[in-house]
């Protein structure tokens, strides 16, 4: 793995390239990220860099987290996350992680939680077909039979039925960077990414 950062989804729009082709794009704003801990093989058994992100002075932190951040000379970060790296010598405690490590045309991986759809039926959740709508049919969106009778006398595990849809961890690979604004910490990606507006996303290069 390589070192990445975290950002917030601003929304989607569309842009034109010089040839006139239109592209749907997603705008992300990189949040303030700093290195809060460096782990090595000698001290922890593996090489990794811990990132503190989502600066929020109004959020009350525990004494253990405050002490942990104080060692790195940083404060008021709500979340911590680790990135495994091969070489930790080029990183130092308190170092600011910015968009300088990314470049236009680079392929990255975006990870986040998809939009929750709540409790949904078979048609929406599994793309099932509906029942007939005419000739006295009373079965329009019902699930129908879910198994045989006395044999086996139960529902097989993994049966596709209604239930919770969305709200799960989703990874988008090979998302292309089309534009970077380092001053405003804006990242423009080609296509869509998981999550709704203002949701937190992990951005990681390959």
Secondary structure, DSSP 8 states (H G I E B T S, - for coil): ----EEEEEEEEEEEE-TT--EEEEEEEEE--EEEEEEE-HHHHSS-EEEEEEEE-TTS---HHHHHHHHHTT---EEEEEEEE-S--TT--TT-EE-GGG--TT-EEEEEEE----EEE-HHHHH------SSTT---SS-----S-STTT-S--TT---SEEES-SEEEEEEEEEEEEETTTTEEEEES--SS-TT-EEEEEE-
